[in-house]
Amino acid sequence: MNEAIRPKFLDLKEGALVISLEPFVLGAAGGGRAVNERNLDDISAILDVSAYDYLPLDVSWGSGAGKFYVHRVDRASYADVRARFEASRTTRSLRR
């Protein structure tokens, strides 16, 4: 499903919010993202995620408590991280 919605995420404007019941950025819910060389081109690289709790009876579809996630598009941070990775790749190539 994430691959099907990937183009829509990439078209979102800077600062756009996506609210969901599951995090699109696995392992980063509630604490930002860990961008590395393996996920640099993934949609998770442009999303900053925060987790929030909802209380019993706060939602119409159930009576239990749970979590929801707010994903904010943040390309500015992504650009900085990408520039660092590109610089490190260039440095490693020059050393060889």
Secondary structure as UniProt FT lines:
FT   HELIX           2..10
FT   TURN            14..15
FT   STRAND          17..20
FT   TURN            26..27
FT   TURN            29..30
FT   TURN            37..41
FT   HELIX           43..46
FT   STRAND          47..54
FT   TURN            56..57
FT   TURN            60..61
FT   STRAND          66..73
FT   HELIX           75..95
//
